[in-house]
């Protein structure tokens, strides 16, 4: 019924007219019924990524992971994917403009991205209204797949990751008291705070103080001085890697040596690159661990390092698996059609990728188990 109403909205909304013309002939360019001359399903997949600006390391990793997967997938011959990449610069308006451009292309069958939950909150409803399947690879805030029937994600939501990390930290350090620090001007970091607060309360932790900051802030002396005086056992911090790394560096210089439990935005090698030894003691939960004894993981890490000269992070790994999930759905759909791709994505169960065994639930959200990591000696390690 919901899909029928959506179709009706497409015919009555002026903003959807260009998209409707696309849906009438929704094949990849050049070949009848979205098939290549060799019989493979041929599709353009749009990508909205944070390529320029202060969070560009996220977008770089994501696009690198996608390109590596694209080369492998196309080499196998069952699916031929062309990536159409647009830069959002981490901005809602730019992400929406990029999405509209992609959706108005008759060749784009589905979209991967955008990078931030803040961006998905404006792009997701538009994609859902226009019947374009979209999959976030790094959008972990609460409520993303619930935006609509065409909205998916393969990124581990913070509602699963943060409680798992807190549980391990409580067990390891017998923690009883915590301080919370979060960015209050970003949907993603605010959502992380909500999850942290809820998890802390459910686990019976005493919240000594809740401190806030803004994106781009450079001085955290006031917040950290207050936290230091209260002597928490743990600091729960919901931050993107730029602010998170600076917070940890300033905290360590002030003599705060307690462990930090971070949200997903904190989970990047850039934290180590920026903060150095000050990053030691950061605990995060993730579906990705590059040192895992698994042949698929080892092969991916080796190929990625050879191609890009660095180790892949969580964002590269999630993007890599996302394109493979798209490819499997396209194969199962048998054509480059938006509705068929959406339905095939919804049926993905037991997909074995480099992140582990993955399925979508009935809302298009993630079903999988997280791994808890800690930074020790300048590297992420399993937290036991």
C-alpha positions as CSV (number, residue, x, y, z in Angstrom):
1,X,0.0,0.0,0.0
2,X,2.8,2.4,0.9
3,X,4.5,1.8,-2.4
4,X,1.2,2.5,-4.3
5,X,0.8,5.8,-2.4
6,X,4.4,6.7,-3.3
7,X,3.7,6.0,-6.9
8,X,0.6,8.3,-6.7
9,X,2.8,11.0,-5.1
10,X,5.2,10.7,-7.9
11,X,2.5,11.5,-10.4
12,X,1.1,14.4,-8.5
13,X,4.3,16.1,-7.2
14,X,5.7,18.6,-9.7
15,X,9.2,18.1,-8.3
16,X,9.1,14.5,-9.3
17,X,8.4,15.0,-13.0
18,X,11.9,14.5,-14.2
19,X,12.3,11.4,-12.1
20,X,9.1,10.0,-13.5
21,X,10.4,10.2,-17.0
22,X,13.4,8.3,-15.8
23,X,11.3,5.6,-14.3
24,X,9.6,5.0,-17.6
25,X,12.9,3.7,-19.1
26,X,14.8,2.8,-16.1
27,X,17.7,0.9,-17.7
28,X,21.4,1.6,-17.7
29,X,22.4,3.6,-20.9
30,X,23.1,1.9,-24.1
31,X,21.6,-1.6,-23.7
32,X,18.1,-3.0,-23.8
33,X,16.7,-3.9,-20.4
34,X,19.8,-2.8,-18.6
35,X,21.9,-5.7,-20.0
36,X,25.4,-5.5,-21.5
37,X,26.2,-7.2,-24.7
38,X,27.6,-10.1,-22.6
39,X,24.3,-10.5,-20.8
40,X,25.4,-8.9,-17.5
41,X,23.1,-6.5,-15.7
42,X,24.5,-3.1,-16.4
43,X,23.7,-0.2,-14.0
44,X,24.8,3.2,-13.0
45,X,25.0,3.6,-9.2
46,X,25.1,7.1,-7.9
47,X,27.5,8.0,-5.0
48,X,27.1,11.0,-2.7
49,X,30.3,11.3,-0.6
50,X,32.0,13.8,1.7
51,X,35.0,14.3,-0.6
52,X,36.0,17.9,0.2
53,X,36.1,19.8,3.5
54,X,37.1,19.0,7.1
55,X,35.7,15.4,7.0
56,X,37.2,14.5,3.6
57,X,39.0,11.5,5.0
58,X,35.6,9.8,5.4
59,X,34.8,10.4,1.7
60,X,38.2,9.4,0.5
61,X,38.0,6.1,2.3
62,X,34.4,5.5,1.1
63,X,35.1,6.2,-2.6
64,X,38.4,4.2,-2.4
65,X,36.4,1.2,-1.1
66,X,33.7,1.5,-3.7
67,X,36.2,1.8,-6.6
68,X,38.1,-1.3,-5.4
69,X,34.8,-3.3,-5.2
70,X,33.7,-1.9,-8.6
71,X,36.8,-3.2,-10.3
72,X,36.4,-6.7,-8.8
73,X,32.7,-6.9,-9.4
74,X,32.9,-5.8,-13.1
75,X,35.8,-8.3,-13.6
76,X,33.5,-11.2,-12.6
77,X,31.1,-10.4,-15.5
78,X,27.7,-10.9,-13.8
79,X,27.1,-7.2,-13.1
80,X,28.6,-4.2,-14.8
81,X,28.5,-1.1,-12.5
82,X,29.3,2.4,-13.4
83,X,29.8,4.7,-10.4
84,X,28.6,8.3,-10.8
85,X,30.3,10.2,-7.9
86,X,29.1,13.5,-6.5
87,X,30.7,15.5,-3.7
88,X,28.5,16.7,-0.8
89,X,31.3,18.4,1.2
90,X,29.4,17.3,4.3
91,X,26.7,19.8,3.7
92,X,22.9,19.1,3.7
93,X,22.1,21.4,0.8
94,X,24.9,20.2,-1.4
95,X,24.0,16.6,-0.6
96,X,20.4,17.2,-1.6
97,X,21.5,18.9,-4.9
98,X,23.7,16.0,-5.7
99,X,20.9,13.5,-4.9
100,X,18.4,15.4,-7.1
101,X,21.0,15.4,-10.0
102,X,21.4,11.6,-9.6
103,X,17.7,10.9,-9.3
104,X,16.9,12.9,-12.4
105,X,19.3,10.8,-14.4
106,X,17.4,8.0,-16.2
107,X,20.5,5.8,-16.0
108,X,21.0,5.9,-12.2
109,X,19.3,2.8,-10.7
110,X,20.3,3.3,-7.0
111,X,22.4,5.5,-4.8
112,X,25.1,4.9,-2.2
113,X,25.6,7.6,0.5
114,X,25.5,10.3,1.6
115,X,28.3,10.1,4.3
116,X,26.7,11.8,7.3
117,X,23.4,11.1,9.0
118,X,22.7,14.8,8.9
119,X,22.8,14.6,5.1
120,X,20.7,11.4,4.9
121,X,18.0,13.1,6.9
122,X,17.3,15.4,3.9
123,X,18.3,13.1,1.1
124,X,16.6,9.9,2.3
125,X,13.0,11.3,2.2
126,X,13.6,12.7,-1.3
127,X,14.9,9.3,-2.5
128,X,12.0,7.5,-0.9
129,X,9.4,9.8,-2.4
130,X,10.9,9.3,-5.9
131,X,11.3,5.5,-5.5
132,X,15.1,5.4,-5.7
133,X,16.8,2.8,-3.5
134,X,19.5,4.4,-1.4
135,X,22.0,2.8,1.0
136,X,24.1,4.6,3.6
137,X,27.5,3.1,4.3
138,X,28.3,5.4,7.3
139,X,24.9,6.7,8.5
140,X,24.6,5.3,12.0
141,X,22.2,7.7,13.7
142,X,18.9,6.4,15.0
143,X,16.0,6.3,12.6
144,X,17.8,6.3,9.2
145,X,16.2,3.2,7.6
146,X,12.9,4.1,9.1
147,X,12.8,7.2,6.8
148,X,11.1,5.0,4.1
149,X,10.9,1.7,2.2
150,X,13.7,2.7,-0.2
151,X,16.2,3.7,2.5
152,X,18.8,1.1,3.7
153,X,22.1,1.1,5.4
154,X,24.9,-1.5,5.9
155,X,26.7,0.6,8.6
156,X,26.4,-0.7,12.1
157,X,24.0,1.7,14.0
158,X,25.2,3.4,17.1
159,X,22.2,1.9,18.9
160,X,24.1,-1.4,18.7
161,X,27.7,-0.2,18.7
162,X,27.8,2.2,21.6
163,X,26.1,-0.1,24.2
164,X,28.5,-2.9,23.2
165,X,31.5,-0.7,23.8
166,X,30.2,0.6,27.1
167,X,29.5,-2.9,28.3
168,X,33.1,-4.0,27.6
169,X,34.5,-0.8,29.3
170,X,32.4,-1.4,32.4
171,X,33.5,-5.0,32.6
172,X,37.2,-4.1,32.1
173,X,37.4,-1.1,34.4
174,X,34.5,-1.8,36.9
175,X,33.2,1.7,35.9
176,X,30.5,3.3,38.0
177,X,30.7,7.0,37.1
178,X,30.9,8.7,33.6
179,X,31.1,12.1,32.1
180,X,29.5,12.7,28.7
181,X,30.9,15.1,26.0
182,X,29.2,15.6,22.6
183,X,28.8,17.9,19.7
184,X,25.3,19.5,20.0
185,X,25.2,21.1,16.5
186,X,25.2,17.9,14.4
187,X,22.4,15.2,14.0
188,X,25.0,12.4,14.0
189,X,26.8,13.4,17.2
190,X,23.5,14.4,19.0
191,X,22.1,10.9,18.1
192,X,25.3,9.4,19.5
193,X,24.8,11.3,22.7
194,X,21.2,10.1,23.0
195,X,22.4,6.5,22.7
196,X,25.2,7.1,25.2
197,X,22.9,8.7,27.8
198,X,20.2,5.9,27.4
199,X,22.8,3.2,27.6
200,X,24.5,4.7,30.7
201,X,21.2,5.0,32.5
202,X,20.1,1.5,31.6
203,X,23.4,0.1,32.9
204,X,23.1,2.0,36.2
205,X,26.0,4.4,35.6
206,X,26.1,7.7,37.4
207,X,26.3,10.6,34.9
208,X,28.4,13.2,36.6
209,X,28.1,15.9,33.9
210,X,27.1,16.4,30.3
211,X,29.2,18.8,28.3
212,X,28.7,20.1,24.8
213,X,30.8,21.6,22.0
214,X,30.4,22.8,18.4
215,X,31.8,21.5,15.1
216,X,35.2,23.2,14.4
217,X,35.8,24.1,18.1
218,X,39.5,24.2,19.0
219,X,39.5,24.9,22.8
220,X,37.9,22.4,25.2
221,X,39.6,23.6,28.4
222,X,36.4,24.6,30.1
223,X,34.6,21.3,29.5
224,X,37.7,19.2,30.3
225,X,38.6,21.1,33.5
226,X,35.1,20.4,34.8
227,X,35.3,16.7,33.9
228,X,38.7,16.3,35.4
229,X,37.5,17.7,38.8
230,X,34.6,15.2,38.9
231,X,36.9,12.2,38.4
232,X,34.8,9.9,36.2
233,X,35.8,6.3,35.5
234,X,35.0,6.8,31.8
235,X,34.4,9.6,29.4
236,X,31.7,8.9,26.8
237,X,32.4,11.1,23.7
238,X,30.2,11.5,20.6
239,X,32.4,13.4,18.1
240,X,33.6,13.4,14.6
241,X,37.3,12.5,14.3
242,X,38.6,16.1,13.9
243,X,37.1,17.3,17.2
244,X,37.5,13.9,18.9
245,X,41.2,13.8,18.3
246,X,41.7,17.3,19.6
247,X,39.6,16.6,22.7
248,X,41.7,13.5,23.5
249,X,45.0,15.4,23.0
250,X,43.9,18.3,25.3
251,X,42.5,15.8,27.8
252,X,45.8,13.9,28.1
253,X,47.8,17.1,28.3
254,X,45.6,18.1,31.3
255,X,46.3,14.8,33.0
256,X,43.0,13.1,32.3
257,X,44.1,9.5,31.7
258,X,40.7,7.7,32.0
259,X,39.5,5.7,28.9
260,X,37.2,7.3,26.3
261,X,34.3,5.4,24.8
262,X,33.6,6.9,21.4
263,X,30.8,6.8,18.9
264,X,31.2,5.9,15.2
265,X,32.5,9.2,14.0
266,X,35.5,8.7,16.4
267,X,36.3,5.4,14.8
268,X,38.9,6.4,12.2
269,X,42.7,6.1,11.9
270,X,42.7,9.8,11.6
271,X,42.2,10.0,15.3
272,X,45.6,8.4,15.8
273,X,47.2,10.5,13.0
274,X,46.0,13.7,14.6
275,X,46.2,12.9,18.4
276,X,49.2,10.5,18.3
277,X,49.8,8.7,21.7
278,X,46.9,10.8,23.2
279,X,44.5,8.5,21.2
280,X,45.5,5.5,23.4
281,X,42.6,4.4,25.5
282,X,39.8,5.1,23.0
283,X,37.3,2.3,22.9
284,X,34.9,1.9,20.0
285,X,32.6,-0.8,18.6
286,X,32.7,-1.6,14.9
287,X,31.8,-4.2,12.4
288,X,35.3,-3.9,10.9
289,X,38.7,-5.1,12.2
290,X,41.5,-5.1,9.7
291,X,43.7,-7.6,11.6
292,X,41.0,-10.3,11.7
293,X,42.2,-13.8,10.8
294,X,39.9,-14.1,7.8
295,X,41.0,-14.7,4.2
296,X,38.5,-12.2,2.7
297,X,39.7,-9.5,5.2
298,X,43.4,-10.2,4.4
299,X,42.8,-10.1,0.7
300,X,40.9,-6.8,0.9
301,X,43.5,-5.2,3.1
302,X,46.3,-6.3,0.8
303,X,44.6,-5.0,-2.3
304,X,43.7,-1.7,-0.7
305,X,47.2,-1.1,0.6
306,X,48.7,-1.9,-2.8
307,X,46.2,0.5,-4.6
308,X,46.1,3.4,-2.1
309,X,49.2,3.1,0.0
310,X,47.5,2.9,3.3
311,X,45.4,0.5,5.4
312,X,41.6,0.6,4.9
313,X,39.4,1.9,7.7
314,X,35.9,1.0,8.7
315,X,34.5,3.5,6.2
316,X,36.3,1.9,3.3
317,X,35.3,-1.6,4.4
318,X,31.6,-0.7,4.7
319,X,31.6,1.0,1.3
320,X,33.3,-2.0,-0.3
321,X,30.7,-4.4,1.2
322,X,27.9,-2.1,0.2
323,X,28.7,-2.2,-3.5
324,X,28.9,-6.0,-3.3
325,X,25.5,-6.0,-1.6
326,X,24.2,-3.8,-4.4
327,X,25.7,-6.1,-7.0
328,X,24.1,-9.2,-5.4
329,X,20.7,-7.4,-5.4
330,X,21.1,-6.4,-9.1
331,X,22.0,-10.0,-10.0
332,X,18.9,-11.2,-8.1
333,X,16.7,-8.5,-9.7
334,X,17.9,-9.5,-13.1
335,X,17.6,-5.9,-14.5
336,X,18.6,-2.3,-13.8
337,X,15.2,-1.3,-12.4
338,X,14.7,0.9,-9.3
339,X,11.7,-1.0,-7.9
340,X,13.2,-4.4,-8.6
341,X,16.5,-3.3,-7.0
342,X,14.7,-2.1,-3.9
343,X,12.8,-5.4,-3.5
344,X,16.0,-7.4,-4.1
345,X,17.9,-5.4,-1.4
346,X,15.1,-6.0,1.1
347,X,15.6,-9.8,0.6
348,X,19.4,-9.8,1.3
349,X,20.0,-12.3,4.1
350,X,23.2,-14.0,5.2
351,X,25.5,-12.0,3.0
352,X,29.1,-13.0,3.8
353,X,31.4,-9.9,3.3
354,X,34.6,-8.6,4.8
355,X,32.5,-7.2,7.7
356,X,31.1,-10.7,8.5
357,X,27.7,-12.1,8.0
358,X,25.2,-9.4,7.2
359,X,21.4,-9.2,6.7
360,X,18.8,-6.5,6.4
361,X,15.9,-6.6,8.8
362,X,12.3,-5.7,7.8
363,X,13.1,-2.0,8.0
364,X,16.3,-2.1,6.0
365,X,18.5,-1.9,9.0
366,X,21.6,-4.0,10.0
367,X,21.6,-7.4,11.5
368,X,25.1,-8.3,12.6
369,X,27.4,-8.4,15.6
370,X,29.9,-5.7,16.5
371,X,33.6,-6.1,17.5
372,X,34.9,-3.8,20.3
373,X,38.3,-2.3,19.7
374,X,40.7,-0.1,21.7
375,X,43.6,2.0,20.7
376,X,46.8,0.8,22.3
377,X,50.4,1.7,21.2
378,X,49.0,3.8,18.3
379,X,46.9,1.1,16.8
380,X,43.4,-0.4,17.0
381,X,43.3,-3.8,18.8
382,X,40.6,-6.1,19.9
383,X,39.5,-5.1,23.4
384,X,39.4,-8.0,25.7
